[in-house]
Amino acid sequence: MVLAISAFYLYFGIRGILQVWIPRGSITIKKCRVALGVLWLPLETIIYLTEIINYMIYWSPSPWAMPPPMSIEYFLVWIIFLVTDTLYQFHTISKIQKSNTQ
């Protein structure tokens, strides 16, 4: 559970740094945001699925049992946020004229 939550915080930390970066209209920063989203989606999905599988394998009904992984609702909300943000950043890149991309 700790690994998935840490990955969420790490994503939002990197995304926050890219959001307040000095050259706000920079195409490079927008490309970095898209790359971050494209890389983080499979990474976080693999981490979350691994935690669910480990929880199902090692679960025992005792007070010393592993804590349950993050709920699926939070994971799905994060996936929706990540996909819409990545698509929006890609859309803003594709709207920029070719003369401004150099």
Secondary structure, DSSP 8 states (H G I E B T S, - for coil): -HHHHHHHHHHHHHHHHHHS-S-TT-HHHHHHHHHHHHHHHHHHHHHHHHHHHHHHHH--SSTT-------HHHHHHHHHHHHHHHHHHHHHHHHS-GGG--
